[in-house]
Amino acid sequence: STRESIYVTYMDNWRRKVERIGDLNYPGEASKKNISGRLILDVALNADGTIYQVEISKSSGHKVLDDAALRIVHLAAPYAPFSEEIRKETDILYITRTWIFSNNRLSGR
């Protein structure tokens, strides 16, 4: 529906930015030691695109990857301000994503 599409567009743009910054700032230690893994990250954004909160809800089991995910979210900030349509419905947007660090790339779903 139209209502959902405003969120889909925002979150897709957010994901692309995070993945681009993640690829540019892939953790060197993970590359050297061939460490890969997946984690679940919860990010809450304010309406102006700044970070309200970020936390790992499920660790990758590798401190280097968990720390990199947190660092990447902060490096990519600030994000785009919410559209007027989103602002009418919420002042904080919660995004939960699975992050996959593998082969010197960051991807998510």
Secondary structure, 3 states (H helix, E strand, C coil): CHHHHHHHHHHHHHHHHHHHHHHHCCCHHHHHCCCCEEEEEEEEEECCCCEEEEEEEECCCCHHHHHHHHHHHHHHCCCCCCCHHHHHHCCEEEEEEEEEEECCEEEEC
